[in-house]
Amino acid sequence: MNGDSRAAVVTSPPPTTAPHKERYFDRVDENNPEYLRERNMAPDLRQDFNMMEQKKRVSMILQSPAFCEELESMIQEQFKKGKNPTGLLALQQIADFMTANVPNVYPAAPQGGMAALNMSLGMVTPVNDLRGSDSIAYDKGEKLLRCKLAAFYRLADLFGWSQLIYNHITTRVSSEQEHFLIVPFGLLYSEVTASSLVKVNIQGEIVDRGSTNLGVNQAGFVLHSAIYAARPDVKCVVHIHTPAGAAVSAMKCGLLPISPEALSLGEVAYHDYHGILVEEEEKVLIQKNLGPKSKVLILRNHGLVSVGGSVEEAFYYIHNLVVACEIQVRTLASAGGPDNLVLLDPGKYKAKSRSPESPGGEGTSSPPKWQIGEQEFEALMRMLDNLGYRTGYPYRYPALREKSKKHSDVEAPASVTGYSFAGDGDPGTCSPLRHSFQKQQREKTRWLSSGRGDDASEEGQNGSSPKSKTK
């Protein structure tokens, strides 16, 4: 075989008969100014413009009269069917979703919780869900307590104090009947609402199940019932497990006085671990260890407990206790042991009673007398309300001062006038025509009173020349 036969035969592909498919760039005019502006626009700015267009369409739908009339007719129709129909509950959920103002990024918290995840997804369940027939069975005081305790659970979850469905925060509803509010066993802290709380008696028996079908953790309520039975002054009990709190509870030295938060707790009580709190003998031992005045109880190798005469006071002590434990754990890790720490003298730096501080606004003669923890708790309630939680908390003092009205010409609208166009019969009113007539009368009276009326000129009877007056 020669060299030509060994050479490969190259053949060109047959021409395609398929039609030419139009591409995107074939339809674009590169010299178009609109195309050049969009091409040179930053990606973030282009995305912002797209979001603005989407929000504009949604706003147009929500503000349209047809949508408002349709929604109003649906609400009226549901009200006619009954006090608490299923459709009305769906409308309430729609309203909660539309009115909640939730940011995309939650502000920095100590540790975070399930609520921080829900907020990042744009979902917030309102705390105060007592509406319609749900609120008839409760008096005003119990409604406020339910909202306050449910908001406390949300705060505990945001601060990272929750441990799945365990641990409890309870409050005393009535000292006469010895009823208490507790979270139903099975709910996360981020799911607790005012209507979902369960009312129990001192034995842990359910008095009011709330809006859920869940029960109560009897073993978890033993600790709370023991404290309530021994301390009539206690209105709220908090029991939580945190890593730093469990670490301090396992230390032989206990909580060391190395921070102002530790000194603010006063006398700290301790209780040794004996397993799950179910025995009656251990309830007596807890009451003895807590004593008549302690606000903080550390359960050895277990967790932390704080009590208070109000929900706000119990929050104040548990917050300072958690912070003090975190400070101690980090300090011991960096110092190498308690021998290298500077301990404060609790007797020398004894916590003083808090004096009420003036809000600083003008015109406030008597500032509000804040109790322990009230000012801090109210500030956190404002944070939750700003995030869309709708806590229903009764604020004692407004955070923002009302601006004084300035009576200046600039702030007066152009439509304001000194004339009144009401009827002539109304007292204190004057029409423009009457005002002009009265002005002429005043001018005439002023001219006559000037003395020129005694001049010696007077017009004749038949229009003749004036004649002089004779005395």
C-alpha positions as CSV (number, residue, x, y, z in Angstrom):
1,M,0.0,0.0,0.0
2,N,1.3,3.4,-0.9
3,G,1.3,6.6,1.3
4,D,-1.8,7.9,-0.2
5,S,-3.8,4.9,0.8
6,R,-2.5,5.1,4.3
7,A,-3.6,8.8,4.7
8,A,-6.9,9.3,6.5
9,V,-9.8,10.6,4.5
10,V,-11.2,13.8,5.8
11,T,-14.8,14.6,5.0
12,S,-16.6,17.8,5.9
13,P,-20.0,17.4,7.7
14,P,-23.0,18.0,5.6
15,P,-24.6,21.4,6.0
16,T,-27.4,21.5,8.5
17,T,-30.9,22.4,7.3
18,A,-32.3,23.2,10.8
19,P,-33.5,26.8,11.2
20,H,-31.4,29.2,13.2
21,K,-32.5,29.5,16.9
22,E,-32.8,33.0,18.1
23,R,-30.8,33.8,21.2
24,Y,-31.3,36.4,23.9
25,F,-28.4,38.6,22.6
26,D,-29.9,38.6,19.2
27,R,-32.9,40.6,20.5
28,V,-30.7,43.0,22.6
29,D,-29.6,46.3,21.2
30,E,-26.2,47.0,22.7
31,N,-26.5,50.7,21.9
32,N,-29.8,51.0,23.8
33,P,-29.3,53.3,26.9
34,E,-31.7,51.3,29.0
35,Y,-29.8,48.1,28.3
36,L,-26.5,49.8,29.1
37,R,-27.8,51.2,32.4
38,E,-29.1,47.7,33.6
39,R,-25.8,46.1,32.5
40,N,-23.6,48.5,34.4
41,M,-25.9,48.3,37.5
42,A,-24.4,46.6,40.6
43,P,-26.0,43.2,41.4
44,D,-27.1,44.2,44.8
45,L,-28.7,47.4,43.5
46,R,-30.5,45.4,40.7
47,Q,-31.8,42.9,43.4
48,D,-33.1,45.8,45.5
49,F,-35.0,47.2,42.5
50,N,-36.6,43.8,41.9
51,M,-37.6,43.6,45.5
52,M,-39.1,47.1,45.4
53,E,-41.2,46.1,42.3
54,Q,-42.5,43.0,44.1
55,K,-43.3,45.0,47.3
56,K,-45.0,47.6,45.1
57,R,-47.4,45.0,43.6
58,V,-48.2,43.6,47.0
59,S,-48.8,47.1,48.4
60,M,-51.1,47.9,45.5
61,I,-53.2,44.8,46.3
62,L,-53.4,45.5,50.0
63,Q,-54.4,49.1,49.4
64,S,-57.0,48.4,46.7
65,P,-60.6,49.2,47.8
66,A,-61.8,45.9,46.2
67,F,-59.5,43.8,48.4
68,C,-60.6,45.8,51.6
69,E,-64.2,45.3,50.8
70,E,-63.8,41.6,50.1
71,L,-61.9,41.1,53.3
72,E,-64.5,43.1,55.3
73,S,-67.3,41.1,53.9
74,M,-65.6,37.8,54.8
75,I,-65.0,39.0,58.4
76,Q,-68.7,40.1,58.7
77,E,-69.9,36.8,57.3
78,Q,-67.7,34.8,59.8
79,F,-69.0,36.9,62.7
80,K,-72.5,36.0,61.8
81,K,-71.7,32.3,62.0
82,G,-70.6,32.4,65.6
83,K,-68.2,33.8,68.2
84,N,-65.3,31.5,67.4
85,P,-65.6,29.8,63.9
86,T,-62.8,28.1,62.2
87,G,-62.7,30.6,59.4
88,L,-62.3,33.5,61.8
89,L,-59.2,31.8,63.4
90,A,-57.7,31.5,59.9
91,L,-58.3,35.2,59.3
92,Q,-56.6,36.0,62.6
93,Q,-53.6,34.0,61.5
94,I,-53.5,35.9,58.3
95,A,-53.7,39.2,60.2
96,D,-50.8,38.1,62.5
97,F,-48.7,37.2,59.5
98,M,-49.4,40.4,57.7
99,T,-49.0,42.8,60.6
100,A,-45.9,41.3,62.2
101,N,-42.8,43.4,61.5
102,V,-40.0,40.9,61.6
103,P,-36.4,41.8,60.6
104,N,-34.3,39.4,58.5
105,V,-31.4,39.4,61.0
106,Y,-31.9,39.1,64.7
107,P,-29.8,41.3,67.0
108,A,-27.0,39.6,68.8
109,A,-28.1,37.6,71.8
110,P,-25.9,35.7,74.3
111,Q,-26.5,32.3,72.8
112,G,-29.8,32.3,70.8
113,G,-32.4,29.6,70.6
114,M,-35.3,28.3,68.5
115,A,-36.9,31.7,68.4
116,A,-33.8,33.1,66.6
117,L,-34.2,30.5,64.0
118,N,-37.9,31.2,63.6
119,M,-37.1,34.9,63.2
120,S,-34.5,34.3,60.6
121,L,-37.2,32.5,58.6
122,G,-39.6,35.4,59.1
123,M,-42.0,33.5,61.5
124,V,-43.0,34.9,64.9
125,T,-45.9,33.6,66.9
126,P,-47.6,36.3,68.9
127,V,-47.4,36.0,72.7
128,N,-50.7,37.6,73.5
129,D,-53.2,35.3,71.6
130,L,-56.1,35.8,74.1
131,R,-59.0,36.9,71.8
132,G,-62.7,36.6,71.8
133,S,-64.1,33.8,73.9
134,D,-60.6,32.7,75.0
135,S,-60.3,35.7,77.2
136,I,-63.7,35.6,78.8
137,A,-62.8,32.9,81.4
138,Y,-59.9,35.0,82.8
139,D,-59.9,38.2,84.7
140,K,-57.7,41.1,83.9
141,G,-55.0,40.2,86.4
142,E,-54.7,36.6,85.1
143,K,-54.5,37.8,81.5
144,L,-51.6,40.1,82.3
145,L,-49.8,37.3,84.2
146,R,-50.3,34.9,81.3
147,C,-48.9,37.4,78.8
148,K,-46.0,38.2,81.1
149,L,-45.1,34.6,81.8
150,A,-45.3,33.6,78.2
151,A,-43.0,36.5,77.3
152,F,-40.6,35.3,80.0
153,Y,-40.4,31.9,78.2
154,R,-39.7,33.6,74.9
155,L,-36.9,35.6,76.6
156,A,-35.4,32.5,78.1
157,D,-35.3,30.9,74.7
158,L,-33.7,33.9,73.1
159,F,-31.0,34.0,75.8
160,G,-30.3,30.3,75.2
161,W,-31.6,29.1,78.6
162,S,-34.0,26.5,77.2
163,Q,-33.3,22.8,77.1
164,L,-35.8,21.3,74.6
165,I,-39.1,20.8,76.4
166,Y,-37.7,20.5,79.9
167,N,-37.3,23.0,82.8
168,H,-40.1,25.3,83.9
169,I,-40.9,28.9,84.8
170,T,-44.1,29.2,87.0
171,T,-46.0,32.0,88.6
172,R,-48.6,32.2,91.4
173,V,-52.0,33.3,90.0
174,S,-54.0,33.5,93.3
175,S,-52.8,33.3,96.8
176,E,-56.3,32.5,98.1
177,Q,-56.9,29.5,95.9
178,E,-53.2,28.6,95.4
179,H,-53.3,28.3,91.6
180,F,-50.2,28.4,89.4
181,L,-49.4,28.8,85.7
182,I,-46.9,26.4,84.1
183,V,-46.0,25.5,80.5
184,P,-47.6,22.3,79.2
185,F,-45.2,19.4,79.0
186,G,-44.2,19.0,75.3
187,L,-44.0,22.6,74.2
188,L,-40.8,24.3,73.3
189,Y,-40.1,27.7,74.9
190,S,-40.5,29.3,71.5
191,E,-44.0,27.9,71.2
192,V,-45.4,29.2,74.5
193,T,-48.3,31.7,74.3
194,A,-50.6,33.2,76.8
195,S,-53.5,30.9,76.1
196,S,-51.4,27.7,76.1
197,L,-50.3,28.0,79.7
198,V,-51.8,25.4,82.1
199,K,-53.3,26.3,85.5
200,V,-52.6,23.8,88.3
201,N,-53.1,23.7,92.0
202,I,-50.5,23.1,94.7
203,Q,-50.7,19.3,94.2
204,G,-50.0,19.7,90.5
205,E,-53.6,18.8,89.4
206,I,-54.9,20.6,86.3
207,V,-57.5,23.3,86.9
208,D,-57.5,24.8,83.4
209,R,-55.8,23.0,80.5
210,G,-55.5,26.1,78.3
211,S,-55.6,25.9,74.5
212,T,-53.6,22.6,74.2
213,N,-54.3,19.0,74.9
214,L,-51.0,18.5,76.7
215,G,-50.5,17.7,80.3
216,V,-48.1,18.7,83.0
217,N,-44.8,17.3,84.1
218,Q,-45.6,16.3,87.7
219,A,-41.9,15.6,88.6
220,G,-40.9,19.0,87.3
221,F,-43.6,20.8,89.4
222,V,-42.4,19.2,92.7
223,L,-39.6,21.7,93.1
224,H,-41.9,24.6,92.4
225,S,-44.7,23.4,94.7
226,A,-42.2,22.9,97.6
227,I,-40.9,26.5,97.2
228,Y,-44.4,28.0,97.0
229,A,-45.6,26.1,100.0
230,A,-42.7,27.3,102.2
231,R,-42.4,30.9,100.9
232,P,-45.7,32.8,100.7
233,D,-43.8,35.9,99.5
234,V,-42.7,34.1,96.3
235,K,-44.8,34.8,93.2
236,C,-42.5,33.3,90.5
237,V,-40.0,30.4,90.4
238,V,-37.5,29.9,87.6
239,H,-35.6,26.6,87.1
240,I,-33.1,26.3,84.2
241,H,-30.1,24.3,83.1
242,T,-27.2,26.2,81.4
243,P,-23.7,24.8,80.7
244,A,-22.0,27.5,82.9
245,G,-24.6,27.0,85.6
246,A,-24.2,23.3,85.7
247,A,-20.4,23.8,85.8
248,V,-20.6,26.1,88.8
249,S,-23.0,23.8,90.6
250,A,-20.4,21.0,90.3
251,M,-17.6,23.1,91.9
252,K,-16.9,22.6,95.6
253,C,-16.2,26.3,95.9
254,G,-19.7,27.2,94.7
255,L,-20.4,30.6,93.3
256,L,-17.4,32.9,94.1
257,P,-17.9,36.7,94.8
258,I,-15.7,37.8,91.9
259,S,-18.2,40.0,90.0
260,P,-20.9,42.7,90.7
261,E,-23.5,40.2,89.3
262,A,-22.5,37.7,92.0
263,L,-22.7,40.3,94.8
264,S,-26.2,41.4,93.6
265,L,-27.6,37.9,94.4
266,G,-27.3,38.2,98.1
267,E,-27.1,35.0,100.1
268,V,-26.9,32.0,97.8
269,A,-28.4,28.7,99.0
270,Y,-27.3,25.2,97.9
271,H,-29.0,21.8,97.7
272,D,-27.3,18.5,97.1
273,Y,-28.3,16.3,94.3
274,H,-30.5,13.3,95.2
275,G,-31.9,12.3,91.8
276,I,-35.2,13.3,90.3
277,L,-37.3,15.4,92.7
278,V,-40.2,13.1,93.5
279,E,-39.8,12.3,97.2
280,E,-41.7,14.2,99.9
281,E,-38.6,14.1,102.2
282,E,-36.6,16.0,99.6
283,K,-39.2,18.7,99.4
284,V,-38.7,19.4,103.1
285,L,-35.0,19.4,102.6
286,I,-35.3,21.9,99.7
287,Q,-37.4,24.2,101.9
288,K,-34.9,24.1,104.7
289,N,-31.9,24.8,102.4
290,L,-33.6,27.7,100.6
291,G,-34.5,29.4,103.9
292,P,-36.8,32.4,104.4
293,K,-34.9,35.1,102.6
294,S,-32.7,33.6,99.8
295,K,-33.5,34.5,96.2
296,V,-31.1,32.1,94.5
297,L,-30.8,28.3,95.0
298,I,-28.0,26.3,93.3
299,L,-28.9,22.6,92.8
300,R,-25.6,20.7,93.1
301,N,-24.7,18.9,89.8
302,H,-28.0,19.9,88.5
303,G,-29.0,23.5,87.7
304,L,-30.1,27.0,88.8
305,V,-33.2,28.3,90.6
306,S,-34.3,31.8,91.3
307,V,-37.4,33.2,93.1
308,G,-39.0,36.6,93.3
309,G,-41.9,38.5,94.5
310,S,-42.8,39.2,90.9
311,V,-42.0,37.9,87.4
312,E,-39.7,40.8,86.9
313,E,-37.7,40.2,90.1
314,A,-37.3,36.5,89.3
315,F,-36.0,37.4,85.9
316,Y,-33.5,39.9,87.4
317,Y,-32.0,37.3,89.7
318,I,-31.8,34.4,87.2
319,H,-30.2,36.8,84.6
320,N,-27.5,37.9,87.1
321,L,-27.0,34.3,88.3
322,V,-26.4,33.1,84.7
323,V,-24.0,36.0,84.0
324,A,-22.1,35.4,87.2
325,C,-21.7,31.7,86.4
326,E,-20.4,32.5,82.9
327,I,-17.9,35.0,84.3
328,Q,-16.7,32.5,86.9
329,V,-16.2,29.7,84.4
330,R,-14.2,31.9,82.0
331,T,-12.2,33.4,84.8
332,L,-11.2,30.1,86.3
333,A,-10.2,28.8,82.8
334,S,-7.9,31.7,82.3
335,A,-6.6,32.1,85.8
336,G,-5.7,28.5,86.4
337,G,-7.6,28.0,89.7
338,P,-9.4,29.9,92.5
339,D,-6.2,30.6,94.3
340,N,-5.3,33.2,91.6
341,L,-8.5,35.1,91.8
342,V,-9.3,38.3,93.6
343,L,-12.3,37.7,95.8
344,L,-14.6,40.5,96.8
345,D,-15.9,41.0,100.4
346,P,-19.7,40.6,100.3
347,G,-20.0,42.5,103.6
348,K,-18.0,45.5,102.3
349,Y,-19.7,45.6,98.9
350,K,-23.2,44.7,100.1
351,A,-25.8,45.4,97.5
352,K,-27.6,48.6,98.3
353,S,-31.4,49.0,97.8
354,R,-32.1,50.5,94.4
355,S,-33.3,54.1,94.4
356,P,-35.8,55.2,91.8
357,E,-34.1,57.1,89.0
358,S,-35.7,60.1,87.3
359,P,-36.6,59.4,83.6
360,G,-34.9,62.8,82.8
361,G,-37.9,64.3,80.9
362,E,-39.2,67.7,81.5
363,G,-42.4,68.2,83.4
364,T,-42.1,64.9,85.4
365,S,-42.8,65.9,89.0
366,S,-42.8,62.4,90.4
367,P,-40.7,59.7,88.7
368,P,-42.0,56.1,88.8
369,K,-40.8,53.9,91.6
370,W,-39.3,50.9,89.9
371,Q,-39.1,47.6,91.8
372,I,-36.3,45.1,91.3
373,G,-36.1,44.0,87.7
374,E,-39.0,46.0,86.4
375,Q,-37.0,48.5,84.4
376,E,-34.9,45.8,82.8
377,F,-37.8,43.6,82.0
378,E,-39.9,46.4,80.5
379,A,-37.0,47.3,78.2
380,L,-36.8,43.7,77.0
381,M,-40.6,43.7,76.4
382,R,-40.2,46.7,74.2
383,M,-37.6,44.8,72.3
384,L,-40.0,41.9,71.8
385,D,-42.8,44.1,70.7
386,N,-40.5,45.9,68.2
387,L,-39.7,42.4,66.8
388,G,-43.4,41.6,66.3
389,Y,-44.0,39.4,69.4
390,R,-47.0,41.4,70.6
391,T,-46.4,40.6,74.2
392,G,-49.4,42.6,75.7
393,Y,-47.2,43.9,78.4
394,P,-48.6,46.9,80.4
395,Y,-45.9,49.5,80.2
396,R,-45.6,51.7,83.3
397,Y,-43.8,54.6,81.6
398,P,-43.4,55.5,77.9
399,A,-39.9,55.3,76.6
400,L,-40.2,58.3,74.2
401,R,-41.0,61.8,75.4
402,E,-43.8,63.5,73.7
403,K,-42.7,66.5,71.7
404,S,-44.1,69.9,72.8
405,K,-46.2,71.6,70.2
406,K,-44.7,74.7,68.7
407,H,-47.2,77.4,67.7
408,S,-45.2,78.9,64.9
409,D,-46.3,80.2,61.5
410,V,-44.3,77.5,59.8
411,E,-46.1,74.6,61.4
412,A,-49.6,76.2,60.9
413,P,-51.2,74.7,57.8
414,A,-52.2,77.0,54.9
415,S,-55.8,76.1,55.3
416,V,-56.0,77.7,58.8
417,T,-57.7,81.1,58.8
418,G,-58.9,83.5,61.4
419,Y,-62.4,83.7,59.9
420,S,-65.2,81.4,60.6
421,F,-67.8,80.5,58.0
422,A,-70.4,79.1,60.4
423,G,-73.9,80.5,60.7
424,D,-74.4,84.0,61.9
425,G,-76.6,82.8,64.8
426,D,-73.7,80.8,66.3
427,P,-72.0,82.6,69.2
428,G,-68.4,83.7,68.7
429,T,-68.6,83.4,64.9
430,C,-68.3,86.2,62.3
431,S,-68.7,86.1,58.5
432,P,-66.4,88.0,56.2
433,L,-69.1,90.4,55.2
434,R,-70.0,91.3,58.8
435,H,-66.3,91.6,59.6
436,S,-65.9,94.2,56.8
437,F,-69.0,96.1,58.0
438,Q,-67.7,96.2,61.6
439,K,-64.4,97.5,60.3
440,Q,-66.1,100.4,58.5
441,Q,-68.1,101.2,61.7
442,R,-64.9,101.3,63.7
443,E,-63.2,103.6,61.2
444,K,-66.2,105.9,61.2
445,T,-66.3,106.0,65.0
446,R,-62.5,106.8,65.1
447,W,-62.9,109.6,62.6
448,L,-65.8,111.1,64.5
449,S,-63.9,110.9,67.8
450,S,-60.9,112.7,66.3
451,G,-62.6,116.1,66.7
452,R,-63.1,116.9,63.0
453,G,-66.8,116.6,63.4
454,D,-67.0,120.1,65.0
455,D,-65.6,121.9,61.9
456,A,-67.7,124.8,60.5
457,S,-68.6,123.2,57.2
458,E,-71.9,121.6,56.5
459,E,-73.7,120.7,53.3
460,G,-77.0,122.4,52.4
461,Q,-80.3,120.7,52.3
462,N,-80.8,121.0,48.5
463,G,-77.3,120.3,47.6
464,S,-76.4,124.0,47.7
465,S,-73.1,125.4,48.8
466,P,-72.4,124.8,52.5
467,K,-73.2,127.5,55.0
468,S,-71.3,128.4,58.0
469,K,-72.5,127.6,61.5
470,T,-73.3,130.5,63.7
471,K,-73.2,130.3,67.4
